[in-house]
Amino acid sequence: MDRPTYFTPSDVAAHNTANDLWLSFLGKVCDLTPLMSRYEGDALLLPIMEFAGKDISSWFDPETKDVLTHVDPQTNCVRYYTPRGRFLHVPPPGPRSDWANDVAQPWWRDGRFQVGLLSAKTRRIRIINTLTSQEQQLEVCSEETLAEILQRYLRFNSHAGSYTWKHGGCSLDMSRTLSQNHILDDDPELERLRLDRDLFTPAILLYFNDDLTEG
């Protein structure tokens, strides 16, 4: 199976317009841009647009993976609970002639919109280029391998693949995560001690691979 792509909340937040709209919920990250184009002008898109780039897990039941329900006090029937307003593919509370009920699958169950998974825990790291002394701080997913973190770092150094990545004097295995490379997450301990985690951000040192040899 293909390895899933992980995203930080900041990654999702960057897609916050009608022309580029992502949401996260129940650990999934979905690109609803095609949905926005298909139903352009539909008032039922408004609650979704209001939360563009945000997490809407509170709209769903984690057990059923469906929209939350409640008992309608007027009809005593079970209805979807949408305190932010009824949104696309949620049926109306009563019979209506303008409701198209031929939706094969609501968007929140349609796997075609899923682009990856939301990181369960993000981490901050410092990447220091020992050749230039330049330093960058990155927020990364704890589930990402060093090779995937390298892809994030390419925007700062397009030649990042030509460096050996080290921590604590040891070369890192790029196919493994930070924790698997023994770069432990000290955030819980720092929080317990009420210390600023930015002062204890782990550093990864990049050493340029000079393959030139003397003649």
C-alpha positions as CSV (number, residue, x, y, z in Angstrom):
1,M,0.0,0.0,0.0
2,D,1.2,3.6,-0.7
3,R,2.3,5.5,2.3
4,P,-0.2,8.2,3.3
5,T,0.8,11.9,3.1
6,Y,0.7,13.7,6.5
7,F,-0.2,17.4,6.9
8,T,0.1,19.8,9.8
9,P,-2.8,22.1,10.8
10,S,-0.8,24.9,9.2
11,D,-0.6,23.0,5.9
12,V,-4.4,22.8,5.9
13,A,-4.9,26.4,7.0
14,A,-3.0,27.6,3.9
15,H,-5.9,26.3,1.7
16,N,-8.7,28.7,2.9
17,T,-10.4,30.1,-0.2
18,A,-13.3,29.0,-2.3
19,N,-10.8,28.3,-5.2
20,D,-8.5,26.2,-2.9
21,L,-10.4,24.8,0.0
22,W,-9.2,22.1,2.4
23,L,-10.7,20.9,5.6
24,S,-9.7,18.3,8.2
25,F,-11.9,16.1,10.3
26,L,-11.5,12.9,12.2
27,G,-7.9,12.7,11.2
28,K,-8.5,13.1,7.5
29,V,-7.5,16.0,5.2
30,C,-9.9,16.6,2.3
31,D,-9.6,18.9,-0.7
32,L,-13.2,20.2,-1.3
33,T,-12.2,22.5,-4.2
34,P,-13.9,20.3,-6.8
35,L,-17.1,20.3,-4.6
36,M,-17.0,24.1,-4.4
37,S,-16.8,24.4,-8.2
38,R,-19.6,21.9,-8.8
39,Y,-22.1,23.5,-6.4
40,E,-20.9,27.1,-7.0
41,G,-23.6,29.6,-5.7
42,D,-25.3,27.0,-3.5
43,A,-26.1,28.5,-0.1
44,L,-25.4,25.2,1.6
45,L,-21.7,25.8,0.9
46,L,-21.6,28.7,3.3
47,P,-20.9,26.8,6.5
48,I,-18.1,24.9,4.7
49,M,-16.6,28.1,3.4
50,E,-16.7,29.6,6.9
51,F,-14.4,26.9,8.1
52,A,-12.1,26.7,5.1
53,G,-8.7,25.6,6.2
54,K,-9.9,24.5,9.7
55,D,-10.7,21.3,11.5
56,I,-14.4,20.4,11.7
57,S,-14.2,17.2,13.7
58,S,-16.8,18.6,16.1
59,W,-19.4,18.2,13.4
60,F,-19.0,14.4,13.3
61,D,-19.5,11.4,15.5
62,P,-16.1,9.7,15.9
63,E,-17.8,6.3,16.1
64,T,-20.2,6.4,13.2
65,K,-18.0,8.8,11.1
66,D,-21.2,10.5,10.2
67,V,-22.6,14.0,11.0
68,L,-23.8,14.3,14.6
69,T,-27.5,13.7,15.2
70,H,-30.1,14.8,17.8
71,V,-33.8,14.3,18.4
72,D,-35.8,17.1,16.9
73,P,-37.9,18.6,19.7
74,Q,-40.8,19.4,17.4
75,T,-41.0,16.1,15.5
76,N,-39.3,13.7,17.9
77,C,-37.4,12.4,14.9
78,V,-33.6,11.9,14.7
79,R,-32.1,14.6,12.6
80,Y,-28.6,15.8,11.7
81,Y,-27.3,18.3,14.2
82,T,-25.8,21.3,12.4
83,P,-25.6,24.2,14.8
84,R,-23.5,26.2,12.3
85,G,-26.2,25.8,9.7
86,R,-27.3,23.0,7.4
87,F,-24.5,22.3,4.8
88,L,-24.1,20.4,1.5
89,H,-25.6,16.9,1.4
90,V,-27.3,17.2,4.7
91,P,-31.1,16.6,4.1
92,P,-33.6,19.1,5.2
93,P,-35.5,18.5,8.5
94,G,-38.8,17.8,6.6
95,P,-40.0,16.8,3.2
96,R,-39.2,19.3,0.4
97,S,-39.7,19.2,-3.3
98,D,-36.4,21.0,-4.1
99,W,-34.2,18.5,-2.2
100,A,-32.2,16.3,-4.5
101,N,-31.8,13.0,-2.7
102,D,-30.0,11.2,-5.4
103,V,-26.5,11.8,-3.9
104,A,-24.7,8.5,-4.1
105,Q,-22.4,9.3,-1.2
106,P,-22.1,12.5,0.9
107,W,-18.9,14.4,0.6
108,W,-17.7,13.4,4.1
109,R,-17.8,9.7,3.1
110,D,-16.4,10.2,-0.4
111,G,-12.8,9.0,-0.4
112,R,-12.0,10.9,-3.6
113,F,-11.7,14.1,-1.7
114,Q,-9.2,12.8,0.8
115,V,-5.6,14.0,0.1
116,G,-4.0,12.7,3.3
117,L,-4.0,12.5,7.0
118,L,-3.8,15.1,9.7
119,S,-0.8,14.7,11.9
120,A,-1.6,13.5,15.4
121,K,1.3,15.5,16.8
122,T,3.5,18.1,15.1
123,R,7.1,18.8,16.1
124,R,9.4,21.8,15.7
125,I,13.0,21.2,14.5
126,R,15.9,23.4,13.6
127,I,17.9,22.6,10.4
128,I,21.3,24.1,10.3
129,N,23.4,24.2,7.2
130,T,27.0,23.8,8.4
131,L,28.4,25.0,5.1
132,T,26.5,28.4,5.1
133,S,25.6,28.6,8.8
134,Q,22.0,29.3,7.7
135,E,19.3,28.0,10.1
136,Q,15.6,27.3,9.4
137,Q,12.9,26.2,11.9
138,L,10.3,23.8,10.5
139,E,7.0,22.5,11.9
140,V,6.8,18.9,10.8
141,C,4.6,15.9,11.3
142,S,5.8,13.3,13.9
143,E,4.8,10.6,11.4
144,E,7.0,11.9,8.6
145,T,10.3,10.3,7.7
146,L,13.4,12.4,7.3
147,A,13.1,12.0,3.6
148,E,9.7,13.6,3.7
149,I,11.0,16.3,6.0
150,L,13.7,16.9,3.4
151,Q,10.9,17.6,0.9
152,R,9.6,20.4,3.2
153,Y,13.1,21.9,3.5
154,L,13.7,22.0,-0.3
155,R,12.1,25.4,-0.5
156,F,15.0,26.8,1.6
157,N,17.7,24.7,0.0
158,S,17.0,23.0,-3.3
159,H,20.3,21.0,-2.9
160,A,19.3,19.5,0.5
161,G,19.7,16.0,-1.0
162,S,23.4,16.7,-1.4
163,Y,23.9,16.9,2.3
164,T,24.4,14.3,5.1
165,W,21.9,14.8,7.9
166,K,23.2,14.3,11.4
167,H,22.0,14.7,15.0
168,G,24.2,14.2,18.0
169,G,27.2,13.4,15.8
170,C,25.3,10.4,14.2
171,S,24.1,10.2,10.6
172,L,20.3,9.9,10.3
173,D,18.4,7.2,8.5
174,M,16.3,9.2,6.0
175,S,13.8,6.4,5.8
176,R,12.9,6.7,9.5
177,T,11.0,9.3,11.6
178,L,12.5,11.6,14.1
179,S,11.7,9.4,17.0
180,Q,13.0,6.3,15.2
181,N,16.3,8.2,14.8
182,H,16.3,8.8,18.5
183,I,15.4,12.5,18.3
184,L,12.8,12.3,21.0
185,D,9.8,14.5,21.6
186,D,10.5,16.4,24.8
187,D,7.3,18.6,24.6
188,P,5.4,16.7,27.3
189,E,8.3,17.1,29.7
190,L,8.9,20.7,28.8
191,E,5.2,21.4,29.3
192,R,5.3,19.7,32.7
193,L,8.3,21.8,33.7
194,R,6.7,24.9,32.2
195,L,9.7,25.6,30.0
196,D,9.6,27.3,26.6
197,R,9.9,24.5,24.1
198,D,11.3,27.0,21.5
199,L,14.5,27.2,23.7
200,F,14.9,23.4,23.4
201,T,14.1,22.8,19.8
202,P,16.3,19.8,18.5
203,A,18.8,20.7,15.8
204,I,19.7,18.7,12.7
205,L,23.0,19.5,11.2
206,L,23.6,19.3,7.4
207,Y,27.0,18.5,6.1
208,F,27.7,19.0,2.5
209,N,28.9,15.9,0.6
210,D,32.1,17.1,-1.1
211,D,32.9,14.3,-3.6
212,L,35.9,16.1,-5.1
213,T,39.2,14.3,-4.7
214,E,42.7,15.6,-5.1
215,G,44.5,14.6,-8.2
